[in-house]
Amino acid sequence: MIRRIDAATVAEAVEVLRGGGPVVLPLPSPAGYVVTATTGPVVNTTKGRAADQPVGLSVRDLDVLDRHLAVTETATAQLRWLVGSETVSVLVPVADPVPDWLAPAVRDGWVFFTAAPWRPDLAEILTAFGWVFMSSANATGGATAVTATQAAAAFGDDVLVLDGDAERDPARQHGSTTMLRVGSTGDIEVARSGIHDAAFAGPDAYAEDLRLRWDALSSTP
């Protein structure tokens, strides 16, 4: 079911999530829509895949996660820039022991997350929970939904879809976020191509561009 975003529908989304259900939300341009829930299995089963498959995590800010990451202080600063300004998703080494709440987003010692800013009119959702599990809004094997209509078609009338199309930039291409692998000392590589590296000659070119821009930023007095 598609709902226009306003205070009432955001409150409805919070209640659906609090009750254990899924909600589909729009991320800011150029990202697409994502299906969210407070448990990983709900995200997975909504997409029609195995309940125990690792899922992504969207956090209110990096402070929710930083004590669980096995990275240097310099790498933490770099992560804040990557997820805050570049709005990419990242894979980052996680420290032992992994808390139970975080485990669905961890695979082979790496946690998959984003702390990219949500639309201001959806901020109440992350304020309510601090974090939610998420994945691109598509049934397994389908294309990522970049409009509310596409998201509703993927999941049917039983799943709440908040319509953010009016606030998206129609001049931009939209799609799944690029996923970066960021090592413990801040080394960067593209783990999965996406919309953020689409305009570059290839994933390596995008990673090099990020490294150069970070070096310039971090060396500025």
Contacts in CASP RR format, 6 or more apart in sequence:
PFRMAT RR
TARGET T0000
AUTHOR 0000-0000-0000
METHOD contacts of the structure
MODEL  1
MIRRIDAATVAEAVEVLRGGGPVVLPLPSPAGYVVTATTGPVVNTTKGRA
ADQPVGLSVRDLDVLDRHLAVTETATAQLRWLVGSETVSVLVPVADPVPD
WLAPAVRDGWVFFTAAPWRPDLAEILTAFGWVFMSSANATGGATAVTATQ
AAAAFGDDVLVLDGDAERDPARQHGSTTMLRVGSTGDIEVARSGIHDAAF
AGPDAYAEDLRLRWDALSSTP
1 152 0 8 1.000
1 156 0 8 1.000
1 157 0 8 1.000
1 158 0 8 1.000
1 159 0 8 1.000
1 160 0 8 1.000
1 161 0 8 1.000
2 148 0 8 1.000
2 149 0 8 1.000
2 152 0 8 1.000
2 161 0 8 1.000
2 163 0 8 1.000
3 9 0 8 1.000
3 12 0 8 1.000
3 160 0 8 1.000
3 161 0 8 1.000
3 162 0 8 1.000
3 163 0 8 1.000
4 162 0 8 1.000
4 163 0 8 1.000
5 119 0 8 1.000
5 121 0 8 1.000
5 122 0 8 1.000
5 162 0 8 1.000
5 163 0 8 1.000
5 164 0 8 1.000
6 121 0 8 1.000
9 162 0 8 1.000
10 121 0 8 1.000
10 122 0 8 1.000
10 124 0 8 1.000
10 125 0 8 1.000
10 162 0 8 1.000
11 124 0 8 1.000
12 160 0 8 1.000
13 23 0 8 1.000
13 25 0 8 1.000
13 125 0 8 1.000
13 160 0 8 1.000
13 162 0 8 1.000
14 124 0 8 1.000
14 125 0 8 1.000
14 128 0 8 1.000
16 22 0 8 1.000
16 23 0 8 1.000
16 160 0 8 1.000
17 23 0 8 1.000
17 36 0 8 1.000
17 37 0 8 1.000
17 38 0 8 1.000
17 125 0 8 1.000
17 128 0 8 1.000
17 129 0 8 1.000
17 132 0 8 1.000
18 38 0 8 1.000
18 128 0 8 1.000
19 38 0 8 1.000
20 37 0 8 1.000
20 38 0 8 1.000
20 39 0 8 1.000
20 42 0 8 1.000
21 37 0 8 1.000
21 38 0 8 1.000
21 42 0 8 1.000
22 35 0 8 1.000
22 36 0 8 1.000
22 37 0 8 1.000
22 42 0 8 1.000
22 43 0 8 1.000
22 46 0 8 1.000
22 155 0 8 1.000
22 159 0 8 1.000
22 160 0 8 1.000
23 35 0 8 1.000
23 36 0 8 1.000
23 37 0 8 1.000
23 125 0 8 1.000
23 159 0 8 1.000
23 160 0 8 1.000
23 161 0 8 1.000
23 162 0 8 1.000
24 33 0 8 1.000
24 34 0 8 1.000
24 35 0 8 1.000
24 36 0 8 1.000
24 137 0 8 1.000
24 145 0 8 1.000
24 151 0 8 1.000
24 152 0 8 1.000
24 155 0 8 1.000
24 159 0 8 1.000
24 160 0 8 1.000
24 161 0 8 1.000
24 162 0 8 1.000
25 33 0 8 1.000
25 34 0 8 1.000
25 36 0 8 1.000
25 118 0 8 1.000
25 122 0 8 1.000
25 125 0 8 1.000
25 162 0 8 1.000
26 32 0 8 1.000
26 33 0 8 1.000
26 119 0 8 1.000
26 122 0 8 1.000
26 148 0 8 1.000
26 162 0 8 1.000
26 163 0 8 1.000
26 164 0 8 1.000
26 165 0 8 1.000
26 167 0 8 1.000
26 168 0 8 1.000
27 33 0 8 1.000
27 34 0 8 1.000
27 87 0 8 1.000
27 116 0 8 1.000
27 118 0 8 1.000
27 119 0 8 1.000
27 177 0 8 1.000
28 87 0 8 1.000
28 116 0 8 1.000
28 117 0 8 1.000
28 118 0 8 1.000
28 119 0 8 1.000
28 168 0 8 1.000
29 168 0 8 1.000
29 169 0 8 1.000
29 172 0 8 1.000
29 174 0 8 1.000
30 169 0 8 1.000
30 172 0 8 1.000
30 173 0 8 1.000
30 174 0 8 1.000
30 175 0 8 1.000
30 195 0 8 1.000
30 196 0 8 1.000
31 87 0 8 1.000
31 116 0 8 1.000
31 174 0 8 1.000
31 175 0 8 1.000
31 176 0 8 1.000
31 177 0 8 1.000
31 195 0 8 1.000
32 136 0 8 1.000
32 137 0 8 1.000
32 144 0 8 1.000
32 145 0 8 1.000
32 146 0 8 1.000
32 174 0 8 1.000
32 175 0 8 1.000
32 176 0 8 1.000
32 195 0 8 1.000
33 136 0 8 1.000
33 137 0 8 1.000
33 144 0 8 1.000
33 145 0 8 1.000
33 146 0 8 1.000
33 147 0 8 1.000
33 148 0 8 1.000
33 150 0 8 1.000
33 151 0 8 1.000
33 161 0 8 1.000
34 58 0 8 1.000
34 134 0 8 1.000
34 135 0 8 1.000
34 136 0 8 1.000
34 137 0 8 1.000
35 43 0 8 1.000
35 46 0 8 1.000
35 47 0 8 1.000
35 134 0 8 1.000
35 135 0 8 1.000
35 136 0 8 1.000
35 137 0 8 1.000
35 151 0 8 1.000
35 155 0 8 1.000
35 159 0 8 1.000
36 43 0 8 1.000
36 58 0 8 1.000
36 125 0 8 1.000
36 132 0 8 1.000
36 133 0 8 1.000
36 134 0 8 1.000
37 43 0 8 1.000
37 46 0 8 1.000
37 132 0 8 1.000
37 133 0 8 1.000
37 134 0 8 1.000
38 129 0 8 1.000
38 132 0 8 1.000
38 133 0 8 1.000
39 104 0 8 1.000
39 133 0 8 1.000
40 51 0 8 1.000
40 55 0 8 1.000
40 104 0 8 1.000
40 105 0 8 1.000
40 133 0 8 1.000
41 51 0 8 1.000
41 52 0 8 1.000
41 104 0 8 1.000
42 133 0 8 1.000
43 55 0 8 1.000
43 56 0 8 1.000
43 133 0 8 1.000
43 134 0 8 1.000
43 135 0 8 1.000
44 50 0 8 1.000
44 51 0 8 1.000
44 52 0 8 1.000
44 53 0 8 1.000
44 55 0 8 1.000
44 135 0 8 1.000
45 51 0 8 1.000
46 155 0 8 1.000
46 159 0 8 1.000
47 135 0 8 1.000
47 138 0 8 1.000
47 139 0 8 1.000
47 140 0 8 1.000
48 139 0 8 1.000
48 140 0 8 1.000
49 140 0 8 1.000
54 104 0 8 1.000
54 105 0 8 1.000
54 106 0 8 1.000
54 107 0 8 1.000
54 112 0 8 1.000
55 104 0 8 1.000
55 105 0 8 1.000
55 112 0 8 1.000
55 133 0 8 1.000
55 134 0 8 1.000
55 135 0 8 1.000
56 89 0 8 1.000
56 104 0 8 1.000
56 105 0 8 1.000
56 112 0 8 1.000
56 113 0 8 1.000
56 114 0 8 1.000
56 133 0 8 1.000
56 134 0 8 1.000
56 135 0 8 1.000
57 65 0 8 1.000
57 102 0 8 1.000
57 104 0 8 1.000
57 105 0 8 1.000
57 111 0 8 1.000
57 112 0 8 1.000
57 113 0 8 1.000
57 114 0 8 1.000
57 131 0 8 1.000
57 132 0 8 1.000
57 133 0 8 1.000
57 134 0 8 1.000
58 113 0 8 1.000
58 114 0 8 1.000
58 115 0 8 1.000
58 116 0 8 1.000
58 118 0 8 1.000
58 126 0 8 1.000
58 131 0 8 1.000
58 132 0 8 1.000
58 133 0 8 1.000
58 134 0 8 1.000
59 65 0 8 1.000
59 113 0 8 1.000
59 114 0 8 1.000
59 115 0 8 1.000
59 126 0 8 1.000
59 130 0 8 1.000
59 131 0 8 1.000
60 115 0 8 1.000
60 126 0 8 1.000
60 127 0 8 1.000
60 130 0 8 1.000
60 131 0 8 1.000
61 115 0 8 1.000
62 76 0 8 1.000
62 79 0 8 1.000
62 80 0 8 1.000
62 83 0 8 1.000
62 115 0 8 1.000
64 115 0 8 1.000
64 130 0 8 1.000
64 131 0 8 1.000
65 102 0 8 1.000
65 111 0 8 1.000
65 113 0 8 1.000
65 115 0 8 1.000
66 76 0 8 1.000
67 95 0 8 1.000
68 94 0 8 1.000
68 95 0 8 1.000
68 98 0 8 1.000
68 99 0 8 1.000
68 102 0 8 1.000
68 111 0 8 1.000
69 76 0 8 1.000
69 79 0 8 1.000
69 92 0 8 1.000
69 93 0 8 1.000
69 94 0 8 1.000
69 95 0 8 1.000
69 111 0 8 1.000
70 92 0 8 1.000
70 93 0 8 1.000
70 94 0 8 1.000
70 95 0 8 1.000
70 184 0 8 1.000
71 79 0 8 1.000
71 92 0 8 1.000
71 93 0 8 1.000
71 182 0 8 1.000
71 183 0 8 1.000
71 184 0 8 1.000
71 185 0 8 1.000
71 186 0 8 1.000
72 184 0 8 1.000
72 185 0 8 1.000
72 186 0 8 1.000
74 185 0 8 1.000
74 186 0 8 1.000
74 218 0 8 1.000
75 182 0 8 1.000
75 183 0 8 1.000
75 184 0 8 1.000
75 185 0 8 1.000
75 186 0 8 1.000
77 218 0 8 1.000
78 182 0 8 1.000
78 186 0 8 1.000
78 214 0 8 1.000
78 218 0 8 1.000
79 90 0 8 1.000
79 92 0 8 1.000
79 182 0 8 1.000
80 115 0 8 1.000
81 214 0 8 1.000
81 217 0 8 1.000
82 88 0 8 1.000
82 90 0 8 1.000
82 180 0 8 1.000
82 182 0 8 1.000
82 188 0 8 1.000
82 210 0 8 1.000
82 214 0 8 1.000
83 89 0 8 1.000
83 90 0 8 1.000
83 113 0 8 1.000
83 114 0 8 1.000
83 115 0 8 1.000
83 116 0 8 1.000
84 115 0 8 1.000
84 116 0 8 1.000
84 117 0 8 1.000
86 196 0 8 1.000
86 210 0 8 1.000
87 114 0 8 1.000
87 116 0 8 1.000
87 117 0 8 1.000
87 177 0 8 1.000
87 196 0 8 1.000
88 114 0 8 1.000
88 116 0 8 1.000
88 177 0 8 1.000
88 178 0 8 1.000
88 179 0 8 1.000
88 180 0 8 1.000
88 196 0 8 1.000
89 112 0 8 1.000
89 113 0 8 1.000
89 114 0 8 1.000
89 116 0 8 1.000
89 177 0 8 1.000
89 178 0 8 1.000
89 179 0 8 1.000
89 180 0 8 1.000
90 112 0 8 1.000
90 113 0 8 1.000
90 114 0 8 1.000
90 179 0 8 1.000
90 180 0 8 1.000
90 181 0 8 1.000
90 182 0 8 1.000
91 110 0 8 1.000
91 111 0 8 1.000
91 112 0 8 1.000
91 179 0 8 1.000
91 180 0 8 1.000
91 181 0 8 1.000
91 182 0 8 1.000
91 191 0 8 1.000
92 110 0 8 1.000
92 111 0 8 1.000
92 113 0 8 1.000
92 182 0 8 1.000
92 183 0 8 1.000
93 109 0 8 1.000
93 110 0 8 1.000
93 111 0 8 1.000
93 183 0 8 1.000
93 184 0 8 1.000
94 102 0 8 1.000
94 106 0 8 1.000
94 109 0 8 1.000
94 110 0 8 1.000
94 111 0 8 1.000
98 106 0 8 1.000
98 109 0 8 1.000
102 111 0 8 1.000
104 133 0 8 1.000
105 111 0 8 1.000
105 112 0 8 1.000
105 113 0 8 1.000
105 133 0 8 1.000
106 112 0 8 1.000
110 181 0 8 1.000
112 179 0 8 1.000
114 134 0 8 1.000
114 177 0 8 1.000
116 177 0 8 1.000
118 125 0 8 1.000
118 126 0 8 1.000
119 164 0 8 1.000
119 167 0 8 1.000
122 162 0 8 1.000
125 132 0 8 1.000
126 132 0 8 1.000
136 144 0 8 1.000
136 145 0 8 1.000
136 176 0 8 1.000
137 144 0 8 1.000
137 145 0 8 1.000
137 150 0 8 1.000
137 151 0 8 1.000
137 154 0 8 1.000
137 155 0 8 1.000
138 144 0 8 1.000
138 145 0 8 1.000
138 154 0 8 1.000
139 154 0 8 1.000
139 155 0 8 1.000
142 154 0 8 1.000
143 150 0 8 1.000
144 175 0 8 1.000
144 176 0 8 1.000
145 151 0 8 1.000
145 153 0 8 1.000
145 154 0 8 1.000
146 174 0 8 1.000
146 175 0 8 1.000
147 165 0 8 1.000
148 161 0 8 1.000
148 162 0 8 1.000
148 163 0 8 1.000
148 164 0 8 1.000
148 165 0 8 1.000
151 161 0 8 1.000
152 159 0 8 1.000
152 161 0 8 1.000
155 161 0 8 1.000
168 174 0 8 1.000
173 195 0 8 1.000
173 198 0 8 1.000
174 195 0 8 1.000
175 194 0 8 1.000
175 195 0 8 1.000
176 192 0 8 1.000
176 194 0 8 1.000
176 195 0 8 1.000
177 194 0 8 1.000
177 195 0 8 1.000
177 196 0 8 1.000
178 190 0 8 1.000
178 192 0 8 1.000
178 193 0 8 1.000
178 194 0 8 1.000
178 195 0 8 1.000
178 196 0 8 1.000
178 197 0 8 1.000
178 203 0 8 1.000
178 206 0 8 1.000
179 190 0 8 1.000
179 191 0 8 1.000
179 192 0 8 1.000
179 194 0 8 1.000
180 188 0 8 1.000
180 189 0 8 1.000
180 190 0 8 1.000
180 191 0 8 1.000
180 207 0 8 1.000
180 210 0 8 1.000
181 188 0 8 1.000
181 189 0 8 1.000
181 190 0 8 1.000
181 191 0 8 1.000
182 188 0 8 1.000
188 207 0 8 1.000
188 210 0 8 1.000
188 211 0 8 1.000
188 214 0 8 1.000
189 203 0 8 1.000
189 204 0 8 1.000
189 207 0 8 1.000
190 197 0 8 1.000
190 203 0 8 1.000
190 204 0 8 1.000
190 206 0 8 1.000
190 207 0 8 1.000
193 202 0 8 1.000
193 203 0 8 1.000
196 206 0 8 1.000
197 203 0 8 1.000
197 205 0 8 1.000
197 206 0 8 1.000
200 206 0 8 1.000
200 209 0 8 1.000
END
